[in-house]
Amino acid sequence: MTILDRYLLRELAGAWLIGLAVFSGFLLVGEVLRKSVELLFELHAPAGEVVRWVLLALPYIVVWSIPVTTLFSVVMTIGRMSHDLEITALLASGVSFRRLLVPIGGLALLISFLSFWLNAFVVPPTYGAADALLWKYREQVGVATGLFIAEPPKAPRLILNANQFDPVRGELLDLWLMETTERGEKVYLEAKRAKWTNNRWEFYDGFVQIITPDKPMVREQFEHLSRPTNLRPPTELSADKKRLAPNRLTLIALSAEIERMKRWNVPRKVFSEYVVEWHNRFAMSLSCFVLAMLGAPIALKLRRGGGIAVGVSVVFFLLYYLVWNIGCQLGEAEQIPPMVGSNLPNIIGLIIACVILTKLR
């Protein structure tokens, strides 16, 4: 490692730590403060529970801050060096700008690995626990919320997902259910509504498909279905305090869930969200490298550091998020492959970065 590499890495690291504090602070003031106020004043949770919620939400805040922080550190460092004519001096001494991308790219890759580890294994359980804590207090005042239950957690024989769950009325809305019966049948059920009536769940407006060993799959539409299930009463579902979604599952659990749905012939539209989320774990981590490679040549043109670096970083990250959100929606709708949808801003960013860099010496 040369003196130049060490100098660049030191400057980048300092700017990265500053950026992490700034952008994490922005997200804390928005997302965390809003829900903390709700917990403390609307739901009347104890102060200790509010602090616990904030600590559980911190990894989520950090992960979302890392890409824009990486972009900020590169724009800040290269912009300042360009403004102070350090870049000009390096170019005059025979050091190409592309050579400066070596330590920048190396640090960005290291940050990408950190982001991947946090996003794949740390954030899902911690923010899932934060959701569960918030749900517990919302539930006490009768607020309907979403529900995802897997029982038992490690090798579930019953999985339920509902967009809304009202424990007071004993009602589930927009739900799907996967269950392995004692006879070995695999049951997949979708319904617009389910209600706890006469000590059993009644399902309305949907379809059920049953896979039985050595028999053809059976699929039936229904307006009203009353069938035995191991799904417990709403009071016991309420006691579980579980609030999960695809982005609340670790990468290993998410992979297992996708494979299970494929084996059960679950309609593709149901688990396309899970497939897109699986690709998002990698795409979001790769964004650190892409944004670094994109930010370096742009900062060279700007020749500014300081406040302009914050503005440029926020604008570019918002554009990145907009394209990423569009790509995810197209992927979930199966208009484009999920991998392309998740990586759409990365693909566009790399193309733009390559075009700009080819014009630089």
Long-range contacts (C-beta under 8 A, 24 or more apart in sequence): 4-90, 4-95, 4-100, 4-103, 5-102, 5-103, 8-77, 8-100, 8-103, 8-104, 9-103, 9-107, 11-77, 11-80, 11-81, 12-73, 12-74, 12-77, 12-103, 12-104, 12-107, 13-73, 13-107, 15-72, 15-73, 15-76, 15-77, 15-309, 16-69, 16-70, 16-72, 16-73, 16-107, 16-111, 18-73, 18-76, 19-65, 19-68, 19-69, 19-70, 19-72, 19-73, 19-76, 19-313, 20-62, 20-65, 20-66, 20-69, 22-69, 22-72, 22-310, 23-65, 23-68, 23-69, 23-72, 24-61, 24-62, 24-65, 27-61, 27-64, 27-65, 28-61, 31-57, 31-61, 32-57, 32-61, 35-134, 38-134, 39-134, 39-137, 42-141, 43-137, 43-138, 43-140, 43-141, 44-137, 45-137, 49-133, 49-137, 52-133, 53-130, 53-133, 53-134, 56-126, 56-127, 56-129, 56-130, 56-133, 57-126, 57-127, 57-130, 58-126, 59-118, 59-122, 59-123, 59-126, 59-127, 60-123, 60-126, 60-127, 60-130, 62-118, 63-115, 63-118, 63-119, 63-123, 63-284, 66-111, 66-114, 66-115, 66-118, 66-288, 67-115, 67-284, 67-287, 67-288, 67-291, 67-317, 67-320, 68-291, 68-313, 68-314, 68-317, 70-108, 70-111, 70-288, 70-291, 70-292, 71-291, 71-292, 71-294, 71-295, 71-313, 71-316, 71-317, 72-309, 72-310, 72-313, 74-104, 74-108, 74-291, 74-292, 74-295, 74-296, 74-299, 75-295, 75-296, 75-298, 75-299, 75-302, 75-305, 75-309, 75-312, 75-313, 76-299, 76-305, 76-306, 76-309, 77-299, 77-305, 78-104, 78-295, 78-296, 78-299, 78-300, 79-299, 79-300, 79-302, 79-303, 79-304, 79-305, 79-306, 79-308, 79-309, 80-305, 80-306, 82-299, 82-300, 82-302, 82-303, 82-304, 83-303, 83-304, 83-305, 87-300, 91-361, 96-361, 97-296, 97-297, 97-300, 97-360, 97-361, 98-357, 98-360, 100-296, 101-293, 101-296, 101-357, 104-292, 104-293, 104-296, 105-289, 105-292, 105-293, 107-292, 108-288, 108-289, 108-291, 108-292, 108-293, 109-289, 111-288, 111-289, 112-285, 112-286, 112-287, 112-288, 112-289, 113-285, 115-284, 115-285, 115-288, 116-281, 116-282, 116-285, 119-281, 119-284, 119-285, 120-250, 120-251, 120-281, 121-250, 121-251, 124-247, 124-248, 124-249, 124-250, 124-253, 125-248, 125-250, 127-248, 128-243, 128-244, 128-248, 131-243, 131-244, 131-248, 132-241, 132-242, 132-243, 134-243, 135-241, 135-243, 136-241, 139-167, 139-238, 142-166, 142-167, 142-168, 144-173, 145-243, 146-243, 146-245, 147-172, 147-237, 147-242, 147-243, 148-242, 148-243, 148-244, 148-245, 148-248, 149-237, 149-240, 149-242, 149-244, 150-244, 151-230, 157-230, 158-229, 158-230, 158-231, 159-257, 159-260, 160-231, 162-194, 165-234, 165-237, 167-234, 167-235, 167-237, 167-238, 169-195, 170-195, 170-196, 170-197, 170-233, 170-234, 171-195, 171-196, 171-234, 176-266, 176-270, 177-229, 177-231, 178-260, 178-261, 178-264, 178-266, 179-229, 179-230, 179-231, 183-212, 184-212, 184-213, 185-210, 185-211, 185-212, 186-210, 186-211, 186-212, 186-263, 186-264, 187-211, 188-264, 188-265, 188-266, 189-225, 190-267, 190-270, 191-225, 196-233, 196-234, 199-233, 200-226, 200-228, 200-229, 201-229, 201-231, 202-226, 203-227, 209-265, 211-264, 211-265, 217-265, 246-273, 246-274, 246-277, 247-277, 247-280, 249-277, 251-278, 251-281, 254-278, 254-281, 268-334, 269-334, 272-331, 272-332, 272-333, 272-334, 272-338, 273-332, 275-331, 275-338, 276-328, 276-331, 276-332, 276-338, 276-341, 276-342, 278-338, 279-331, 279-338, 279-339, 279-341, 279-342, 279-343, 280-328, 280-342, 282-342, 282-343, 283-324, 283-342, 283-343, 283-346, 286-343, 286-346, 287-320, 287-324, 287-345, 287-346, 287-349, 290-345, 290-346, 290-349, 290-350, 290-353, 291-316, 291-317, 291-320, 291-349, 293-349, 293-350, 293-353, 293-357, 294-349, 294-350, 294-352, 294-353, 294-356, 297-353, 297-356, 297-357, 297-360, 298-356, 300-360, 319-345, 320-345, 320-349, 321-345, 323-348
